């Protein structure tokens, strides 16, 4: 099409008000959908691409998308349990019910019903956290990075140093790095040791050389591991140096004691959760503040949990950042419900999806995979592959098990699955689209199968 044809086509595009008037929707939504449909057509004309004869169908599609909203439920068939892009831990049923109750009108978020006086939102979970970890006190903020920032600001802050091993100056995801978090707290970073080996003497010399140290920080390698010629100082030894210790354990393995059912949880292939530090162990060692996330191995909502000594937690509560980082009422309701499940370890293992996915047995996965493959049809087959814990937890763990492979060009098929209703998020491995039953609930199998059939038929 030449320049004259382009101009004629552009002039023939309907006016926004004309196209919007043909849509059955509130005026603002209709105008937005019409404007976007016309803009798409105009861009296609300028690029020399095929153009639609009628813009009304596209405008209706856009209107449907706008009315539906951007945040949507998706089905996770990737085999990555704590998928950061998909919101990490799926909430237990009890937590979802608690969120619904909290959203239904007012609630006693910061009110003591007995006295009628103002209370603290932390009171709703502090007793639970202390009982489950052995800590003297606790506070909760809106995410894990916020917990570390608040701990650093409360125990050190402007003009004081925080000692960290060089091998623990990690990036915790999204480009956020421990050195930058410490700088934002106002504290000064004091590095000790080397990338692979740090000894107790390294910390001791740093304390002798600097009289302004506010805290030592230990950072768990949540999303990677160093192996080979390595050495690090145990938390117990750090706590004996006479300086407050901040222990960022990251993933939140909330076992009430290492020998409990959850502490001894066996994973696929007989592996144990042995390299994730239990929160209770850090508390027992004497850490002033222990920080961890709510939406990783804990299996709850996004939150940053801080437990530890009463004086250290009180300092965190008093700090101005505590208000800026405070947790909202819906997340707090979900967290309280999740923590209550841990009071009964057998129930927690059964009802917290993250724990159930980690511990699911081979027979259950095989039955789920066979059922899914049969429902999809002849172009589906059962094979084997390895999933992941994801979300900065258990980085070396390979969750090997049965998966369903789909016979089709992988990229277009994965795209079609994402565009379904509900969207299905699969993974591509060795040129195959795989659907992993580990991250699917039993009642999601038919939904995924239907989406796969539709995607395959639309090739």
N, C-alpha and C positions, 0 to 999 in steps of 0.2 A: 504494500500500500504506500503510495507516494505522499508527499507533504500535503497536496490538496485533499487526498482521501482522508488523511489523518485529521485535517481540520474539519472536514465535513462530519466525520464520525464523532469528534469531540463536541461539535455544535449540536449533534443529535442526542447527546446524553440528556436524560430528564433532569429537571430542576429538583433540588433537594426536597422542596415542599410537595412537589407532585408525587415523588416516590414515597415519601413519608406518609402522605395521605392515603396511600393504598395499603398501608400496614395497620393491622388491628392491634394497637399497642398505645400506651401512654405517649404523649407528644414527644417528650424528651428522648425516650428510648427509640421511637420511630425515626426521629430526625438523626440520631446518632447512627442507627443501622443504615439509613438511606445515604448519609454522607460517606460512610465507609465503603458501601457498595459502589457508589459513583467514583470514589477515589481509586478503588481497585481497577475499575474499568478504564479510567483515564490513564493510569499507569500502564495498563496492558496495551492501550492504543499507542502510547508514546514509544513503548518498547517493541512495537511491531508484532505483538503476540495476538493470538486469536481472541476475539471479543464475544461476549454473550449477546444474543439477540434480545433478551429480556432480562432486566436487572432485578425484577421482583422476586424470583426464587432465591437469588443470592442474598438479597436484603432480608428475606424471611429467615434464612439460615443464620445470618448475623444477629438478627433479633432474638432468635432462640438461644444463641450462645450468650448474649448479653443478659437475658432474663434468667438463665441458669446460673450465672455467676462464675467467677474464675476458679475458686477453690472447689474441687470435686473429689469425691471418693474414687480411688483407683484400686485395682486388684494387683497385689504384688506377687508376681510369679518369677521374680528374679533369683530367689534363693538367698538373697541378702537380707538378713533378719532386721538389722538396725539400719535401714536404708535412709541416709540423711536426706536425700532428695524427696523421699516419700514420707517425711515426718518422723523418722526413727521408730521408736517403740509404739506399736498399736496398744491402745488402752484396754485393760481388763473390763469386763462387763460392769463390775462394781464401780469402777472409776467413771465409766460413761454415764451410769445412772446418777452418780454423785454430781457430775457436771450438769445434768438436766435439772436436778433439784436445785442446785445453786443458781441456775439461770432463771428459775421460776419465781421471780419477784425478789424481795429483800431477804437478807440473811444476816446472822450475827457475826459478821466478818471481824469487826473490832469492837464488840460489845460483850461485856460480861453479863449474862442473863441473870445471874444470882444477885449481883449488887446494882445492876443498872449503870455501872461506870464504864468508861472507855477501856477496852482491852487491847490485846495485841493479836494480829493475824497469825503470828508465829505460834501462839498457844495451841492452835488446833493440831499441830503436828509435832511440837517439841517433845511432849511426853512420849509419843510413839517412837520418835527418833532416838531418844535417850534409852528407852527400853530395848530397842533393837540393836543399838551399837555400844551401849555402856557409857556413853558420853554424859557429861554433867549438864550440858546445855546445847541448844541448837537454834539455828536461824536458817530461813530459806529465802533465796532471791530468784530472779527470773531465768537464769541459765548458768551453766557451769563456768564459763569464762567470767561472768559477773561475780561468782563466788570467789574465784581466785583473785580477782581485782579487789574485791572488798576485803578479803583476808590480808592481802599485801598492804593495802592502805591503812587498815586498822592496827596492824601490829608493827608496821614500819612507817610508811608514809614519808612526807617531805623531810629531807635532811638525814635520813637513816638508810642503812644498807640492808640488802637481802642477799644472802649467800646462796648460790645455785651452782651445781655441778655442770660443767660444760656439756656433758653428754645428755643433760636434761633440758637444754635450752631449745625446746621443741616448738614446732608449729602445730597448733591444735585444730587446724581446719579453717577454711575460709580466709586464709592469709593471716590469721591472728597468731602471733608468736609470743612466747613467754617473756622474752626481754622487753617487748613493747608493752605488754600488760603491766610489767613491773614499773616501767617508765611512767605509764599513765597513772599509776597509784601514787606517784610522787617520790617513790623510793629510788635508791641507787643500786644498780646491779653489781654484785661482786662475784666474779666467776672463779671457780676453783677446779682443779684437776684437768683432765684431758677428755677428748671425745669418748674414748673407750674405757678409761680407767680413772677412778677417783677414790682416794683413800680417806680414812678418818683424819689422818695428819694434815691433809689438804684443808679440811674445814677448820681444824684447830689452829693452823698457822694464819688463816684468814681472820679468825677471831682475835688472835694476838696482834695482828697488824692493823686492825680497824676497831676503834672504840665506839663506833656509832652503829653497830649491827643491830637491827631491830628483829630480824628473824632469819632462820634458815628455811629454804623452800626445797622440798623434794617433789619432783614431777615424775609421775609414772609414765612410761612409754606406752601410752594407750594404743596408738595407731601404727607402731612399728616395734621392732626389736633389734638390739645389737647383740651379736653372738660372737663367740671365739675368744680372743684375748681381751676380756672385759672384766671390770670390777666396779662395784658400787657399794655404798655404805648402807647397811640396814637401818630402818627407821628407829629401831631400839637404840642403836649407838648414837644416832644424831640427837635423840632426845636427852642423852646424858651429857651433852656439851654445855648445858646451862643457858641456852638461848631458845626462845620460843620457836617451835617448828611448825611450818605450814606444810601439810602433806596433801598434794593434789593427786588423788588416786584415780581421777578421771571417770572411769566407766561405772562405778557404783555397784560393786559386788556386795550386796547387803546380806551377808550371812551372819546370823546372830552369834554363831561360834563356828570355827573351822570344821568341827566334826559333825555339825548339823546336817540334815538332809540336803539343804541347799548348798552348804559348803562342800559337800561331797557329791554334788550333782555330776553324773556321768553323761558325757556327750556322745555323739555319734562316733563309732569306732573305739569306744572305751576311753576316750580322752577325758580328763577332769579339768575343772576350772582352776588349775593350780597356779597359773602365773598372774591371775588377777588378785590384787591384794584386798582381802576383806576389810571393810570399814572398821569392824570391831578390833582387828589387830592393830590398826593405826592408833585407835583411841587407847587401847590397852598399853601401847608402847609409850604413851605420854605426849603425843602430838598436841600442840596447843589448839590448832584448828585443822580439821580434815575436810577437804572439799571434794565433791563428786556431783555427777549429773543425775537428773531424775529420769531422763528418757533414753538411757542406754541399758545396761544390764539390770538396773533396778526395774525397768519395765513400766515406768509411769510417764507423766507428762514432762514437757520441757521445764526444768527447774535446776537451780544450783543449790545444793544442800551443803551446809556447814555445820559440823558437830565438833565438840571439843570441850576444853576447860571453861568453867563458868566465867572467869574473868576475861578470857580472850573472846568468847562469844559476846559478852557484854560490851566490849570495845567495838566489835563489829556492829552491834545494834545501835550504838551511839553515833557511829560515823555517818556524815551526810549522804554518802553513797548508798547507804542502806535503804533510804527512801527512794532514791532514783532507780534502784535496781529491784525494788520489792516485787514479789510475786502477785499476780492478779487472783481474783477470787475463784475463777473457774479452774485454773491450774492448781490452786491450793486444794480445792475440793477433790480433784482427781488424785492428787498426791496423797491426801489423807486416806482415801479409800484404798489406794494401792498399798500403802504402808500397813493398813489394818490386815490385809491379806497375809502379810509376812508373819503375823502373830501365830498363824497356823501354817507351818511349812508345807504340809501336804496340800492344803488348799492353794497356797501360793504357786506351787509347782504345777498344779492342775489348771488354775484360772488366769495366771499372768501369761499372756501369749508369748512373750520373749522366752520365758523359762520353758514353756511347753514346746516351743519350736526347737530350742537347743537340745532338749531331752527326748524328743519324739523317737520312737523305735523304728527299726527298719521295716517291720511288717506293716505298720500303719502307713508309712510312706509308700511302700510298694502297692498296697491296696488303693491308696488315693491316686497314685500314678496310673495304675491299670484302669481305674474308673474314668479318669480324665481322658486317657488315650482312646478308650472305647467310645466315649461320648463325642469325641472330635471326629473319629472315622478313620478311613484307610490311610490318610496322609499323616497320621500320628503314630509314633512308636515309642516304646519305653527303652531308655538307655540309662547311662549313669554319668554323673558329673558331680562337681564339688561346689557347694555354696559357701557363704561366709557369714560370720557374725555381723561384720560391718560396724559403722558408726563409731570407729575409734575404740573397738574392743576386740580382744582375742585375735590379733592380726595374723597369727600363724596358724590358726585353726582352719582346717579343711573339713567341711561338713559334707562328706561324700555320701551319695545316695541315689535312688532312682529319680529320673526326671523324664519329661515327655518332650520328644523332638518332633518338630513339624517340618514336613517336606515341602519347602518353597524357597523362593529367593528371599534371603533373610531380611535385608533392609526394608523393602516394600512391605513385607509381612509384619515386621515389628512396628512400622509406621501405622499400618492399618489397625493393628491391635491397640495402639495408643489412641487412635481416633475413634474407637468404639465407644459404646455406652453400656456399661461403664468402661472406662479405659483399662486395658490390661497391659501391665508393664512386664515385658519378658526380657530375656538376655540373649545375646548372640555369642556363641562360643564355637570356634572351629567351623565357621560358616553355617551353623545351624541355629535356628530359633528354639530356645529351650524354655519350657514351663516347669518350674520347680515346685513340687507339691509341699515342700517344707514350709513355705511362707504363705500357703493358702489354707484357709479354714475349710472344713468339710462342706459347709453350706455355700462355699464360693466355687466349688468344682464345676457345677453345672453352668454358672455364669461365665466362667472362663472358657468352658467348652463351647458354649454358644457364640462367644466372641471370636473364638478361633475358627469355628465353622464359617461365620460371616466373613472374616478376613480372608480365609482361603478361597471362598467362593467369589470374592470380589477381585481376584487377581486379573 
